[in-house]
Amino acid sequence: MDAIATVFAIGVAVYVAAGLVAGLAFVIFGVTTVQSAPVTVGARVLLLPAATALWPLVISRWLKSRHRR
């Protein structure tokens, strides 16, 4: 049982680490690609937790919007 919890905790840590990297990259570089309007610093701060948690969806939407242009 202890090994399962360890593997689960490592999996969550890897997911969060990947989410932070993807979320920061999206908030700094990609949000204006997906959203055509200007984005303020406050909006970027609010977007970071959601982009971190939902990073697979954010990356896929970001890539789709880049191919449309």
URZICOR-V48222 format. One record per residue. N is the residue number from 0. D_CENTER is the distance of its C-alpha to the mean C-alpha in Angstrom with 2 decimals. Layout:
BEGIN
N | D_CENTER
N | D_CENTER
END
This chain:
BEGIN
0 | 31.09
1 | 29.92
2 | 28.51
3 | 26.44
4 | 24.92
5 | 24.22
6 | 22.52
7 | 20.41
8 | 19.49
9 | 18.63
10 | 16.44
11 | 14.51
12 | 14.35
13 | 13.09
14 | 10.30
15 | 9.31
16 | 9.98
17 | 7.93
18 | 4.85
19 | 6.34
20 | 7.12
21 | 4.33
22 | 3.10
23 | 6.86
24 | 7.65
25 | 6.33
26 | 8.07
27 | 10.92
28 | 11.66
29 | 10.15
30 | 10.52
31 | 14.23
32 | 14.17
33 | 12.91
34 | 14.92
35 | 18.31
36 | 19.36
37 | 19.00
38 | 16.32
39 | 17.67
40 | 16.47
41 | 16.72
42 | 14.48
43 | 11.76
44 | 12.38
45 | 12.20
46 | 8.91
47 | 7.15
48 | 7.91
49 | 7.00
50 | 3.43
51 | 3.88
52 | 6.38
53 | 5.72
54 | 3.34
55 | 6.92
56 | 7.85
57 | 5.55
58 | 6.76
59 | 10.07
60 | 10.58
61 | 9.94
62 | 12.39
63 | 14.74
64 | 15.05
65 | 15.87
66 | 18.55
67 | 20.12
68 | 21.03
END
